[in-house]
Amino acid sequence: MRTIISEKLYPVKYDISKIVFGNIVMVAVALIGTFRRGMTVSILSAAVGILVILWLYKREVKSLFSLSKLSFLRLKVE
């Protein structure tokens, strides 16, 4: 409800489907890690969950790495 109101007041164009899908992936990984007995299955589900989240937000991850690369180069020049 707050997201709908905030989009009316300050139009940012949030991608709600990305947020919902990311939350579903995180809850699924948490449930698998909580209720499965095998450590291997928990670790594999966590790795798959991280990869799915990184794929889901690949544009943001790329911009984060390019920003950190630029700031590192700026520090190197100084």
SULLIN-V432307 format. One record per residue. BURIAL is b if it has 24 or more other C-alpha atoms within 12 Angstrom, else e. D_FIRST is the distance of its C-alpha to the first C-alpha in Angstrom with 1 decimal. Layout:
burial=BURIAL d_first=D_FIRST
burial=BURIAL d_first=D_FIRST
This chain:
burial=e d_first=0.0
burial=e d_first=3.8
burial=e d_first=5.4
burial=e d_first=5.3
burial=e d_first=6.5
burial=e d_first=8.7
burial=e d_first=10.1
burial=e d_first=11.1
burial=e d_first=12.8
burial=e d_first=14.2
burial=e d_first=14.6
burial=e d_first=15.3
burial=e d_first=14.8
burial=e d_first=13.3
burial=e d_first=14.6
burial=e d_first=11.8
burial=e d_first=14.7
burial=e d_first=16.7
burial=e d_first=14.3
burial=e d_first=13.8
burial=e d_first=17.6
burial=e d_first=18.5
burial=e d_first=16.8
burial=e d_first=18.5
burial=b d_first=21.8
burial=e d_first=21.6
burial=e d_first=21.0
burial=e d_first=23.8
burial=b d_first=26.1
burial=e d_first=25.4
burial=e d_first=26.2
burial=e d_first=29.3
burial=e d_first=30.4
burial=e d_first=30.1
burial=e d_first=31.7
burial=e d_first=34.3
burial=e d_first=37.7
burial=e d_first=38.9
burial=e d_first=38.2
burial=e d_first=38.9
burial=e d_first=36.1
burial=e d_first=33.6
burial=e d_first=34.8
burial=e d_first=34.7
burial=b d_first=31.2
burial=b d_first=30.1
burial=e d_first=32.1
burial=e d_first=30.6
burial=b d_first=27.0
burial=e d_first=27.8
burial=e d_first=29.4
burial=e d_first=26.5
burial=b d_first=24.0
burial=e d_first=26.6
burial=e d_first=27.1
burial=e d_first=23.4
burial=e d_first=23.2
burial=e d_first=26.9
burial=e d_first=26.4
burial=e d_first=24.9
burial=e d_first=27.6
burial=e d_first=30.3
burial=e d_first=29.2
burial=e d_first=29.2
burial=e d_first=32.7
burial=e d_first=34.0
burial=e d_first=32.8
burial=e d_first=34.5
burial=e d_first=37.6
burial=e d_first=37.9
burial=e d_first=37.5
burial=e d_first=40.1
burial=e d_first=42.5
burial=e d_first=42.1
burial=e d_first=43.1
burial=e d_first=46.0
burial=e d_first=47.4
burial=e d_first=47.4
